[in-house]
Amino acid sequence: MTAHDDVHDEVRTRILDAAEKLFYERGIQAVGMDELRTAAGVSLKRLYGTFPAKHDLVEAYLRRRDARWRADLAAYVSACGAPDAPAARIRAVFDWLGTWFAAPDFRGCAFINAYGELGATSEGVAHVTRDHKRALLAYLTDLVRPLDHPAPTVLATQLALLVDGAITSAAITGDPASADTAAAAAQALVGASATARA
C-alpha cells in the first residue's frame, strides 16, 4: 500500500464518518454535500473525487453501517450464549437491541429510515436495504437452526419482524423497553416451537 492509498483511505473514512453521523442523525435528504465536506474537513473536489455522486456516498455509508451493525450484534450474541443454548442466544439479540435503544444517538434503523426517504426513487438504497434485511434473516436463521424447528426460516422471519418492530417502536416512542416486549414475544415463539417438538 502506498502513501497515496493511505491518504485516500483516511479521507474516505473521514467522509464516511461524517456521513454516518449526519445522515443517521438528520436524514439523508436534509444533509447537503457542502455540509458533509465541512464536517469531514475535506475539499469539495476531494469529496467528489472519492464519491462522484451523493448516491455513491449514501450506499457506501449504508454498506459500512450494515457490516459494523451485524458484526457488533454477532459479537454480543456470541459472548452471551453458547452455541448449544440457542434460546439464550436469541434472547441476547433483544438484550443487545435494548442497549442500543438506550444510547443517546439512537435514531432507529438506518436502513428503514433510508428506505423511507429514498427507497421509491433510489434502486441503490432499496438494494442495500434489502441486502441488510436478508443478511439479518440469514443470521437469525442460523441462530434458530439448533432448535430443530420444523421451519427455521419461518421462525427466523417472525423474529426478524420482532426485531424491526422493536427498533421502529423504540425510535418513535423513545422507550428502550420495546426490546423487552419483543424479547417476551420471541420467547413465546421459541417456547411454542419447543412444545410442538415435545
BALOBA-1460 file (C-alpha; in Angstrom, 3 decimals):
// residues 198
<rec num="1" residu="m" x="0.000" y="0.000" z="0.000"/>
<rec num="2" residu="t" x="1.362" y="3.394" z="-0.983"/>
<rec num="3" residu="a" x="1.233" y="6.656" z="0.936"/>
<rec num="4" residu="h" x="-1.352" y="7.811" z="-1.622"/>
<rec num="5" residu="d" x="-3.543" y="4.801" z="-0.784"/>
<rec num="6" residu="d" x="-3.194" y="5.569" z="2.935"/>
<rec num="7" residu="v" x="-4.305" y="9.166" z="2.361"/>
<rec num="8" residu="h" x="-7.195" y="8.024" z="0.163"/>
<rec num="9" residu="d" x="-8.350" y="5.523" z="2.819"/>
<rec num="10" residu="e" x="-8.058" y="8.126" z="5.578"/>
<rec num="11" residu="v" x="-10.062" y="10.671" z="3.558"/>
<rec num="12" residu="r" x="-12.669" y="8.060" z="2.668"/>
<rec num="13" residu="t" x="-13.005" y="7.123" z="6.342"/>
<rec num="14" residu="r" x="-13.408" y="10.767" z="7.402"/>
<rec num="15" residu="i" x="-16.093" y="11.321" z="4.769"/>
<rec num="16" residu="l" x="-17.954" y="8.149" z="5.756"/>
<rec num="17" residu="d" x="-17.710" y="9.035" z="9.461"/>
<rec num="18" residu="a" x="-19.221" y="12.452" z="8.762"/>
<rec num="19" residu="a" x="-21.901" y="10.959" z="6.505"/>
<rec num="20" residu="e" x="-22.875" y="8.336" z="9.067"/>
<rec num="21" residu="k" x="-23.240" y="10.893" z="11.839"/>
<rec num="22" residu="l" x="-25.175" y="13.443" z="9.772"/>
<rec num="23" residu="f" x="-27.313" y="11.078" z="7.684"/>
<rec num="24" residu="y" x="-28.316" y="8.972" z="10.684"/>
<rec num="25" residu="e" x="-28.957" y="11.957" z="12.924"/>
<rec num="26" residu="r" x="-30.844" y="14.208" z="10.478"/>
<rec num="27" residu="g" x="-31.773" y="12.194" z="7.403"/>
<rec num="28" residu="i" x="-30.114" y="11.848" z="4.023"/>
<rec num="29" residu="q" x="-32.030" y="14.494" z="2.095"/>
<rec num="30" residu="a" x="-31.556" y="17.105" z="4.827"/>
<rec num="31" residu="v" x="-27.758" y="16.963" z="4.510"/>
<rec num="32" residu="g" x="-26.010" y="18.578" z="1.558"/>
<rec num="33" residu="m" x="-22.624" y="17.716" z="0.117"/>
<rec num="34" residu="d" x="-21.158" y="21.055" z="1.193"/>
<rec num="35" residu="e" x="-22.135" y="20.363" z="4.792"/>
<rec num="36" residu="l" x="-20.584" y="16.900" z="4.529"/>
<rec num="37" residu="r" x="-17.410" y="18.400" z="3.104"/>
<rec num="38" residu="t" x="-17.156" y="20.774" z="6.051"/>
<rec num="39" residu="a" x="-17.865" y="18.062" z="8.629"/>
<rec num="40" residu="a" x="-15.268" y="15.751" z="7.052"/>
<rec num="41" residu="g" x="-12.700" y="18.529" z="6.727"/>
<rec num="42" residu="v" x="-12.042" y="17.884" z="3.038"/>
<rec num="43" residu="s" x="-12.329" y="19.962" z="-0.098"/>
<rec num="44" residu="l" x="-15.367" y="19.625" z="-2.329"/>
<rec num="45" residu="k" x="-13.002" y="18.383" z="-5.059"/>
<rec num="46" residu="r" x="-11.661" y="15.659" z="-2.741"/>
<rec num="47" residu="l" x="-15.196" y="14.723" z="-1.670"/>
<rec num="48" residu="y" x="-16.397" y="14.317" z="-5.253"/>
<rec num="49" residu="g" x="-13.135" y="12.597" z="-6.191"/>
<rec num="50" residu="t" x="-13.871" y="9.967" z="-3.555"/>
<rec num="51" residu="f" x="-17.641" y="9.775" z="-4.071"/>
<rec num="52" residu="p" x="-18.607" y="11.144" z="-7.514"/>
<rec num="53" residu="a" x="-22.309" y="11.450" z="-6.578"/>
<rec num="54" residu="k" x="-24.263" y="11.659" z="-3.356"/>
<rec num="55" residu="h" x="-25.939" y="8.304" z="-4.029"/>
<rec num="56" residu="d" x="-22.469" y="6.673" z="-4.104"/>
<rec num="57" residu="l" x="-21.782" y="8.073" z="-0.638"/>
<rec num="58" residu="v" x="-25.209" y="7.050" z="0.679"/>
<rec num="59" residu="e" x="-24.757" y="3.461" z="-0.498"/>
<rec num="60" residu="a" x="-21.211" y="3.274" z="0.905"/>
<rec num="61" residu="y" x="-22.429" y="4.653" z="4.245"/>
<rec num="62" residu="l" x="-25.207" y="2.064" z="4.422"/>
<rec num="63" residu="r" x="-22.927" y="-0.840" z="3.433"/>
<rec num="64" residu="r" x="-20.363" y="0.125" z="6.059"/>
<rec num="65" residu="r" x="-23.068" y="0.544" z="8.690"/>
<rec num="66" residu="d" x="-24.518" y="-2.857" z="7.782"/>
<rec num="67" residu="a" x="-21.163" y="-4.594" z="8.257"/>
<rec num="68" residu="r" x="-20.492" y="-2.870" z="11.573"/>
<rec num="69" residu="w" x="-24.035" y="-3.287" z="12.936"/>
<rec num="70" residu="r" x="-24.173" y="-7.006" z="12.177"/>
<rec num="71" residu="a" x="-20.633" y="-7.588" z="13.495"/>
<rec num="72" residu="d" x="-21.480" y="-5.817" z="16.777"/>
<rec num="73" residu="l" x="-24.670" y="-7.846" z="17.162"/>
<rec num="74" residu="a" x="-22.930" y="-11.150" z="16.409"/>
<rec num="75" residu="a" x="-20.080" y="-10.395" z="18.824"/>
<rec num="76" residu="y" x="-22.535" y="-9.599" z="21.616"/>
<rec num="77" residu="v" x="-24.609" y="-12.714" z="20.993"/>
<rec num="78" residu="s" x="-21.508" y="-14.924" z="20.812"/>
<rec num="79" residu="a" x="-20.324" y="-13.569" z="24.165"/>
<rec num="80" residu="c" x="-23.715" y="-14.115" z="25.811"/>
<rec num="81" residu="g" x="-24.691" y="-17.653" z="24.935"/>
<rec num="82" residu="a" x="-23.026" y="-20.905" z="23.998"/>
<rec num="83" residu="p" x="-23.912" y="-22.368" z="20.599"/>
<rec num="84" residu="d" x="-25.714" y="-25.202" z="22.392"/>
<rec num="85" residu="a" x="-28.005" y="-22.688" z="24.153"/>
<rec num="86" residu="p" x="-29.981" y="-21.295" z="21.197"/>
<rec num="87" residu="a" x="-32.767" y="-19.779" z="23.313"/>
<rec num="88" residu="a" x="-30.191" y="-17.762" z="25.286"/>
<rec num="89" residu="r" x="-28.568" y="-16.569" z="22.071"/>
<rec num="90" residu="i" x="-31.919" y="-15.471" z="20.658"/>
<rec num="91" residu="r" x="-32.661" y="-13.600" z="23.904"/>
<rec num="92" residu="a" x="-29.242" y="-11.943" z="23.610"/>
<rec num="93" residu="v" x="-30.297" y="-10.395" z="20.277"/>
<rec num="94" residu="f" x="-33.019" y="-8.453" z="22.080"/>
<rec num="95" residu="d" x="-30.757" y="-7.593" z="25.023"/>
<rec num="96" residu="w" x="-28.314" y="-6.049" z="22.540"/>
<rec num="97" residu="l" x="-31.143" y="-4.129" z="20.917"/>
<rec num="98" residu="g" x="-32.192" y="-2.768" z="24.319"/>
<rec num="99" residu="t" x="-28.673" y="-1.461" z="24.949"/>
<rec num="100" residu="w" x="-28.618" y="0.172" z="21.516"/>
<rec num="101" residu="f" x="-32.078" y="1.697" z="22.027"/>
<rec num="102" residu="a" x="-30.873" y="3.369" z="25.242"/>
<rec num="103" residu="a" x="-27.923" y="5.065" z="23.515"/>
<rec num="104" residu="p" x="-28.344" y="8.862" z="23.257"/>
<rec num="105" residu="d" x="-27.707" y="8.840" z="19.495"/>
<rec num="106" residu="f" x="-30.259" y="6.108" z="18.693"/>
<rec num="107" residu="r" x="-32.470" y="7.182" z="15.776"/>
<rec num="108" residu="g" x="-33.992" y="3.884" z="14.665"/>
<rec num="109" residu="c" x="-32.978" y="1.626" z="11.817"/>
<rec num="110" residu="a" x="-30.715" y="3.443" z="9.360"/>
<rec num="111" residu="f" x="-31.960" y="1.161" z="6.586"/>
<rec num="112" residu="i" x="-35.666" y="1.654" z="7.244"/>
<rec num="113" residu="n" x="-35.004" y="5.392" z="7.552"/>
<rec num="114" residu="a" x="-33.082" y="5.495" z="4.271"/>
<rec num="115" residu="y" x="-35.669" y="3.354" z="2.505"/>
<rec num="116" residu="g" x="-38.440" y="5.624" z="3.779"/>
<rec num="117" residu="e" x="-36.648" y="8.640" z="2.353"/>
<rec num="118" residu="l" x="-35.287" y="7.248" z="-0.903"/>
<rec num="119" residu="g" x="-36.435" y="3.667" z="-1.495"/>
<rec num="120" residu="a" x="-39.023" y="4.631" z="-4.084"/>
<rec num="121" residu="t" x="-36.539" y="6.648" z="-6.150"/>
<rec num="122" residu="s" x="-33.156" y="5.029" z="-5.479"/>
<rec num="123" residu="e" x="-32.658" y="1.440" z="-6.563"/>
<rec num="124" residu="g" x="-29.274" y="1.511" z="-4.830"/>
<rec num="125" residu="v" x="-30.771" y="2.365" z="-1.429"/>
<rec num="126" residu="a" x="-33.525" y="-0.213" z="-1.923"/>
<rec num="127" residu="h" x="-30.937" y="-2.849" z="-2.854"/>
<rec num="128" residu="v" x="-28.657" y="-2.129" z="0.129"/>
<rec num="129" residu="t" x="-31.657" y="-2.146" z="2.478"/>
<rec num="130" residu="r" x="-32.866" y="-5.495" z="1.148"/>
<rec num="131" residu="d" x="-29.341" y="-6.913" z="1.436"/>
<rec num="132" residu="h" x="-29.191" y="-5.829" z="5.088"/>
<rec num="133" residu="k" x="-32.567" y="-7.364" z="5.907"/>
<rec num="134" residu="r" x="-31.677" y="-10.604" z="4.071"/>
<rec num="135" residu="a" x="-28.381" y="-10.834" z="5.976"/>
<rec num="136" residu="l" x="-30.180" y="-10.287" z="9.289"/>
<rec num="137" residu="l" x="-32.694" y="-13.000" z="8.381"/>
<rec num="138" residu="a" x="-29.858" y="-15.395" z="7.474"/>
<rec num="139" residu="y" x="-28.177" y="-14.682" z="10.820"/>
<rec num="140" residu="l" x="-31.391" y="-15.265" z="12.753"/>
<rec num="141" residu="t" x="-31.994" y="-18.466" z="10.784"/>
<rec num="142" residu="d" x="-28.562" y="-19.709" z="11.870"/>
<rec num="143" residu="l" x="-29.454" y="-18.909" z="15.495"/>
<rec num="144" residu="v" x="-32.737" y="-20.823" z="15.153"/>
<rec num="145" residu="r" x="-31.343" y="-23.981" z="13.492"/>
<rec num="146" residu="p" x="-30.133" y="-25.636" z="16.743"/>
<rec num="147" residu="l" x="-33.748" y="-25.545" z="17.989"/>
<rec num="148" residu="d" x="-34.631" y="-28.226" z="15.407"/>
<rec num="149" residu="h" x="-37.672" y="-26.185" z="14.438"/>
<rec num="150" residu="p" x="-39.567" y="-27.786" z="11.516"/>
<rec num="151" residu="a" x="-39.465" y="-24.481" z="9.596"/>
<rec num="152" residu="p" x="-36.449" y="-22.492" z="10.810"/>
<rec num="153" residu="t" x="-36.819" y="-19.806" z="8.148"/>
<rec num="154" residu="v" x="-40.425" y="-19.180" z="9.227"/>
<rec num="155" residu="l" x="-39.408" y="-18.776" z="12.861"/>
<rec num="156" residu="a" x="-36.444" y="-16.595" z="11.877"/>
<rec num="157" residu="t" x="-38.750" y="-14.425" z="9.761"/>
<rec num="158" residu="q" x="-41.043" y="-13.969" z="12.760"/>
<rec num="159" residu="l" x="-38.058" y="-12.994" z="14.888"/>
<rec num="160" residu="a" x="-36.877" y="-10.544" z="12.201"/>
<rec num="161" residu="l" x="-40.295" y="-8.887" z="12.268"/>
<rec num="162" residu="l" x="-39.996" y="-8.584" z="16.046"/>
<rec num="163" residu="v" x="-36.539" y="-7.023" z="15.653"/>
<rec num="164" residu="d" x="-37.768" y="-4.467" z="13.095"/>
<rec num="165" residu="g" x="-40.907" y="-3.752" z="15.113"/>
<rec num="166" residu="a" x="-38.906" y="-3.209" z="18.293"/>
<rec num="167" residu="i" x="-36.456" y="-0.877" z="16.513"/>
<rec num="168" residu="t" x="-39.273" y="1.160" z="14.965"/>
<rec num="169" residu="s" x="-41.256" y="1.319" z="18.195"/>
<rec num="170" residu="a" x="-38.227" y="2.389" z="20.221"/>
<rec num="171" residu="a" x="-37.390" y="5.098" z="17.668"/>
<rec num="172" residu="i" x="-40.917" y="6.500" z="17.696"/>
<rec num="173" residu="t" x="-41.632" y="6.246" z="21.428"/>
<rec num="174" residu="g" x="-38.120" y="6.761" z="22.763"/>
<rec num="175" residu="d" x="-38.715" y="3.771" z="25.049"/>
<rec num="176" residu="p" x="-35.944" y="1.144" z="25.123"/>
<rec num="177" residu="a" x="-38.411" y="-1.281" z="26.764"/>
<rec num="178" residu="s" x="-39.616" y="-2.155" z="23.264"/>
<rec num="179" residu="a" x="-36.709" y="-4.609" z="23.244"/>
<rec num="180" residu="d" x="-38.058" y="-6.400" z="26.334"/>
<rec num="181" residu="t" x="-41.560" y="-6.575" z="24.866"/>
<rec num="182" residu="a" x="-40.198" y="-8.073" z="21.644"/>
<rec num="183" residu="a" x="-37.984" y="-10.445" z="23.656"/>
<rec num="184" residu="a" x="-41.042" y="-11.762" z="25.503"/>
<rec num="185" residu="a" x="-42.804" y="-12.377" z="22.190"/>
<rec num="186" residu="a" x="-39.681" y="-14.106" z="20.843"/>
<rec num="187" residu="q" x="-39.539" y="-16.286" z="23.957"/>
<rec num="188" residu="a" x="-43.171" y="-17.276" z="23.401"/>
<rec num="189" residu="l" x="-42.391" y="-18.226" z="19.791"/>
<rec num="190" residu="v" x="-39.356" y="-20.259" z="20.817"/>
<rec num="191" residu="g" x="-41.358" y="-21.884" z="23.639"/>
<rec num="192" residu="a" x="-44.151" y="-22.781" z="21.229"/>
<rec num="193" residu="s" x="-41.525" y="-24.337" z="18.974"/>
<rec num="194" residu="a" x="-40.216" y="-26.481" z="21.845"/>
<rec num="195" residu="t" x="-43.764" y="-27.530" z="22.825"/>
<rec num="196" residu="a" x="-44.565" y="-28.527" z="19.247"/>
<rec num="197" residu="r" x="-41.499" y="-30.812" z="19.182"/>
<rec num="198" residu="a" x="-42.305" y="-32.465" z="22.532"/>
